[in-house]
Amino acid sequence: MKLIVCGNHNPYFFNTVECREKALRELGHEVLFFDTRDYRLPGVMRQSCVWCQRWDVARNSRNLVELARREKPDICLVVGGNVAPEAVRELSSLGARTSLWTTDPPHDFKEVIRSAPAYDRVFCSGTEAMDILEAKAALQAPAVWLPFACDHGLHCPAELDSTDRLRYARDVAFVGSYYPNRAEMLEPLAEFEPGIWGPYWNRVGKRSPLRPFIHDQRVAHDEWRKIYTAAQVVVVVHYQDGITPCCQASPKLFESLACGAFVLCDEQRDAQSLFRDGEQVVYFRDAEDLYAKVQHYLAHPDERARIAAAGRQETLERHSWRVRMQQFLDEAAQ
């Protein structure tokens, strides 16, 4: 089967679009990549003017149609969006099955709501996107929930030498961008001298007890594998801003579990549907509960090891990108 996968490649790390492409190729399919962010207008212009954004998306979408006309794909998968609905309908007229797969939390879903009805099938990484689209978009078929996943080769325990252990070993580790809700959740853990890696953490308050433990930088996949492998406890705190609905399970949940980490995760709706509390991960309600559970599990290494092993097995068996992309193909080809 031939597919065009439309999305973007992140210059800083191997992202989930590339994971999808890799899994499809491993399943034996021919995959062509199309960059949906090949813009011509400056970002400031597109962000301030919806018509400028639509013009640039429409211009680039015509290139996608021309690619499909030459290559005659069986399926065209658009990850995230950024393809004009008129182009989606033209892709269908060329014989391609069209699919949209939403990814990020729905900060501004207006364009996705506008274009989603043009697709044959719509897939959502988070159930919050399903709720919005089913309420506001006249979809051709019910939306399908397909969460993020892990890659067996990319997301696995790292080999650590003495230098790595000195640099990365922590009782508690967190990897992810700064958001106020994350700082609020992590600050009570300062007494455990946690390791916190990720961009924008320089924004944390000047008096925050976390400041001595912050590594304000983007972390490449080889480095966070070492962080997850070296940590006694990995904390996953999902993005929340009190405005944007976000129920999806972060890629970091699957990736840290696949690396063999013991994971404490906030009570995120989608995560709770995927992994059993106390068996594969441990969930926490709030900062006080997180503190108590860090304290408990640091004192009980056998419990940590048992839960981490079960979490890794569940992730590799049921939540790999190969499994996820086969689920996608089974649905998209209908």
C-alpha positions as MATLAB code, in Angstrom:
seq = 'MKLIVCGNHNPYFFNTVECREKALRELGHEVLFFDTRDYRLPGVMRQSCVWCQRWDVARNSRNLVELARREKPDICLVVGGNVAPEAVRELSSLGARTSLWTTDPPHDFKEVIRSAPAYDRVFCSGTEAMDILEAKAALQAPAVWLPFACDHGLHCPAELDSTDRLRYARDVAFVGSYYPNRAEMLEPLAEFEPGIWGPYWNRVGKRSPLRPFIHDQRVAHDEWRKIYTAAQVVVVVHYQDGITPCCQASPKLFESLACGAFVLCDEQRDAQSLFRDGEQVVYFRDAEDLYAKVQHYLAHPDERARIAAAGRQETLERHSWRVRMQQFLDEAAQ';
ca = [
       0.000    0.000    0.000;
       1.227    3.514   -0.774;
       0.629    6.351    1.703;
       1.387   10.050    1.827;
       1.976   11.154    5.428;
       1.514   14.907    5.860;
       2.922   16.712    8.868;
       6.195   18.201   10.069;
       9.594   16.878   11.125;
      10.997   18.515   14.244;
      14.656   19.549   13.825;
      15.345   18.940   17.533;
      14.056   15.389   17.976;
      12.468   12.396   16.237;
       8.783   13.244   16.592;
       5.569   11.236   16.448;
       5.037   11.971   12.737;
       8.334   10.256   12.021;
       7.383    7.406   14.356;
       4.229    6.865   12.312;
       6.200    6.862    9.071;
       8.788    4.450   10.463;
       6.116    2.022   11.698;
       4.275    2.070    8.368;
       7.492    1.239    6.519;
       8.233   -1.570    8.985;
       4.759   -2.935    8.241;
       5.785   -3.151    4.592;
       4.125   -0.066    3.105;
       5.522    2.632    0.827;
       5.509    6.025    2.554;
       6.005    9.501    1.105;
       6.339   12.518    3.411;
       4.737   15.905    2.698;
       5.625   18.964    4.798;
       2.450   20.824    5.797;
       4.483   23.680    7.296;
       6.257   24.708    4.119;
       4.985   28.271    4.557;
       5.888   31.308    2.468;
       4.460   34.078    4.689;
       6.125   35.073    7.982;
       4.676   33.525   11.126;
       3.735   36.889   12.625;
       1.608   37.640    9.559;
      -0.120   34.256    9.596;
      -0.790   34.431   13.318;
      -2.361   37.889   13.123;
      -4.462   37.298    9.995;
      -6.581   34.168    9.506;
      -6.863   34.862    5.786;
      -3.069   34.981    5.425;
      -2.864   31.627    7.186;
      -5.541   30.155    4.949;
      -3.873   31.527    1.812;
      -0.550   29.916    2.711;
      -2.185   26.617    3.672;
      -4.186   26.612    0.412;
      -1.043   27.351   -1.606;
       0.861   24.492    0.007;
      -2.168   22.196   -0.223;
      -2.107   22.539   -3.994;
       1.400   21.076   -3.908;
       0.023   18.114   -1.955;
      -2.655   17.547   -4.588;
      -0.030   17.604   -7.323;
       2.052   15.061   -5.412;
      -0.981   12.807   -5.063;
      -1.790   13.208   -8.739;
       1.697   11.950   -9.636;
       2.056    9.238   -6.998;
      -1.545    7.937   -6.774;
      -1.502    6.995   -3.054;
      -4.021    4.616   -1.527;
      -4.227    6.685    1.679;
      -3.366   10.278    2.494;
      -2.832   10.797    6.238;
      -2.730   14.374    7.553;
      -1.252   14.587   11.050;
      -2.403   17.655   12.964;
      -4.101   19.524   10.128;
      -2.905   22.388    7.894;
      -4.435   21.087    4.669;
      -7.226   23.081    3.020;
     -10.588   21.259    2.951;
     -10.894   21.897   -0.787;
      -7.624   20.019   -1.298;
      -8.823   17.143    0.891;
     -11.906   16.747   -1.286;
      -9.727   16.834   -4.404;
      -7.518   14.113   -2.941;
     -10.639   11.974   -2.515;
     -11.621   12.611   -6.147;
      -8.202   11.247   -7.153;
      -9.012    7.967   -5.399;
      -7.105    8.395   -2.124;
      -8.711    7.556    1.203;
      -8.202   10.670    3.355;
      -7.580   10.679    7.102;
      -6.987   13.424    9.648;
      -5.187   12.547   12.897;
      -5.303   15.352   15.490;
      -2.370   15.562   17.882;
      -1.921   18.621   20.112;
      -4.394   19.806   22.748;
      -7.104   21.863   21.006;
      -5.849   25.378   21.738;
      -7.497   26.751   18.610;
      -9.604   24.141   16.844;
     -11.462   26.437   14.450;
      -9.520   25.369   11.362;
      -9.649   21.699   12.357;
     -13.425   21.927   12.834;
     -13.691   23.616    9.435;
     -11.677   20.966    7.596;
     -12.563   17.753    9.467;
     -15.833   17.074    7.570;
     -13.870   16.856    4.301;
     -11.993   13.731    5.446;
     -13.176   10.151    5.044;
     -11.991    9.333    8.579;
     -10.882   11.366   11.588;
      -8.595   10.024   14.318;
      -7.791   11.768   17.604;
      -4.826   11.340   19.956;
      -6.960   12.634   22.813;
     -10.593   12.068   23.690;
     -11.076   15.811   24.249;
     -10.634   16.316   20.492;
     -13.243   13.636   19.819;
     -15.697   15.417   22.123;
     -15.193   18.740   20.320;
     -15.339   17.380   16.781;
     -18.369   15.192   17.388;
     -20.203   18.178   18.873;
     -19.168   20.833   16.329;
     -18.204   19.118   13.045;
     -20.415   17.107   10.694;
     -17.971   14.206   10.306;
     -18.444   11.631    7.584;
     -17.925    8.847   10.155;
     -17.530    8.784   13.956;
     -14.107    9.910   15.175;
     -11.746    7.154   16.347;
      -9.487    7.439   19.388;
      -5.883    6.429   18.615;
      -3.508    7.514   21.399;
       0.217    8.066   21.105;
       2.566    5.088   21.410;
       6.203    3.980   21.714;
       8.819    2.670   19.318;
      10.595   -0.538   20.402;
      13.914    0.549   18.913;
      13.895    4.214   19.911;
      12.276    3.941   23.340;
      14.145    1.361   25.396;
      16.441    1.279   28.431;
      19.794    2.948   27.845;
      23.203    1.573   28.716;
      24.735    3.809   31.368;
      28.397    4.262   32.176;
      29.714    5.892   35.333;
      29.664    9.348   33.731;
      26.030    8.906   32.712;
      25.022    7.821   36.197;
      26.793   10.803   37.745;
      25.049   13.157   35.296;
      21.547   11.678   35.163;
      20.852    9.520   38.214;
      18.152   11.086   40.382;
      15.618    9.809   42.860;
      12.985   11.813   40.961;
      13.128   12.966   37.340;
      10.869   15.028   35.107;
      11.296   15.686   31.377;
       9.096   18.260   29.651;
       8.522   21.929   28.918;
       7.756   24.388   31.692;
       4.115   25.138   32.431;
       2.867   26.717   35.675;
       0.782   23.662   36.590;
       3.870   21.482   36.327;
       5.954   23.753   38.547;
       3.153   23.839   41.118;
       3.019   20.051   41.173;
       6.806   19.554   41.361;
       7.812   22.244   43.861;
       6.961   20.170   46.977;
       9.447   17.552   45.678;
      12.426   19.915   45.999;
      13.640   18.134   49.128;
      14.267   15.031   46.964;
      16.630   17.101   44.754;
      14.828   16.148   41.532;
      16.246   16.436   38.042;
      14.093   18.614   35.779;
      14.952   18.748   32.089;
      13.170   20.724   29.396;
      12.803   24.124   27.713;
      11.397   27.319   29.230;
      12.055   26.371   32.862;
      13.879   29.703   33.228;
      10.343   31.106   33.539;
       9.860   29.496   36.938;
       9.651   31.963   39.830;
      12.949   33.334   41.095;
      12.154   32.007   44.565;
      11.056   28.595   43.376;
      12.797   25.783   45.279;
      13.151   23.965   41.962;
      15.710   26.431   40.546;
      18.844   24.499   41.650;
      17.604   21.353   39.922;
      16.578   22.734   36.538;
      18.312   21.952   33.247;
      16.644   24.495   30.969;
      17.269   22.877   27.608;
      15.744   20.745   24.901;
      16.548   17.098   25.503;
      17.328   14.790   22.586;
      15.925   11.268   22.620;
      19.268    9.601   23.442;
      19.586   11.839   26.493;
      16.088   11.371   27.892;
      16.462    7.610   27.502;
      19.364    7.896   29.934;
      17.358   10.127   32.269;
      14.464    7.661   32.353;
      16.787    4.692   32.807;
      18.771    6.285   35.626;
      15.843    7.662   37.654;
      14.227    5.841   40.557;
      10.919    7.634   39.918;
       9.785    9.399   36.736;
       6.971   11.930   37.154;
       4.584   12.699   34.285;
       2.517   15.868   34.684;
       0.285   16.676   31.726;
      -0.126   20.157   30.306;
      -3.116   22.044   31.721;
      -3.869   25.748   31.478;
      -7.376   25.800   32.973;
      -8.820   26.865   29.611;
      -7.892   24.340   26.940;
      -9.399   20.882   27.460;
      -6.647   18.278   27.546;
      -7.361   14.638   28.387;
      -4.815   12.951   26.119;
      -2.024   10.727   27.397;
       1.313   12.372   26.610;
       3.870   10.647   24.369;
       6.215   10.849   27.370;
       4.017    8.415   29.285;
       4.481    5.693   26.657;
       8.140    6.540   26.078;
       9.151    6.500   29.750;
       7.290    3.234   30.367;
       8.974    1.655   27.331;
      12.331    2.709   28.804;
      11.512    0.646   31.893;
      10.847    3.576   34.220;
       8.636    3.479   37.280;
       6.109    6.219   36.504;
       3.993    8.409   38.756;
       1.370   10.053   36.526;
      -1.314   12.643   37.218;
      -4.917   11.463   36.942;
      -5.273   12.167   33.221;
      -8.489   10.703   31.771;
      -7.004    8.974   28.739;
      -4.026    7.622   30.668;
      -6.363    6.052   33.218;
      -8.196    4.296   30.392;
      -4.952    2.754   29.138;
      -2.907    1.754   32.200;
      -4.031    0.211   35.502;
      -3.286    2.108   38.704;
      -0.896    0.333   41.050;
      -0.153   -2.346   38.476;
       1.444   -0.621   35.463;
       1.688    2.994   36.643;
       0.717    4.841   39.817;
      -1.584    7.859   39.583;
      -1.615   10.876   41.891;
      -4.414   13.395   42.546;
      -2.512   16.531   43.528;
       0.845   17.796   44.800;
       0.266   16.447   48.308;
      -0.607   12.991   46.979;
       2.410   13.070   44.633;
       4.743   13.904   47.532;
       3.371   11.048   49.629;
       3.700    8.546   46.798;
       7.244    9.600   45.943;
       8.140    9.114   49.589;
       6.454    5.697   49.697;
       7.870    4.261   46.487;
      11.416    5.461   47.095;
      11.269    3.377   50.263;
       9.851    0.326   48.429;
      12.132   -0.583   45.497;
      10.559   -4.020   45.013;
       7.136   -2.463   44.400;
       8.694    0.010   41.974;
      10.426   -2.738   40.045;
       7.272   -4.866   39.786;
       5.105   -1.983   38.536;
       7.781   -0.726   36.128;
       8.212   -4.185   34.581;
       4.457   -4.609   34.118;
       4.148   -1.113   32.663;
       6.901   -1.767   30.148;
       5.402   -5.084   29.075;
       1.942   -3.543   28.594;
       3.375   -0.642   26.607;
       5.464   -2.786   24.287;
       2.686   -5.302   23.665;
      -0.299   -2.998   23.212;
       0.994    0.510   22.645;
       3.803    0.327   20.097;
       3.667    2.462   16.964;
       3.492   -0.690   14.872;
       0.357   -1.760   16.726;
      -1.067    1.754   16.498;
      -0.434    2.112   12.772;
      -1.985   -1.269   12.045;
      -5.048   -0.092   13.990;
      -5.018    3.041   11.847;
      -4.803    1.072    8.597;
      -7.596   -1.268    9.612;
      -9.883    1.720   10.184;
      -8.676    4.009    7.389;
      -8.997    1.418    4.647;
     -12.691    0.809    5.349;
];
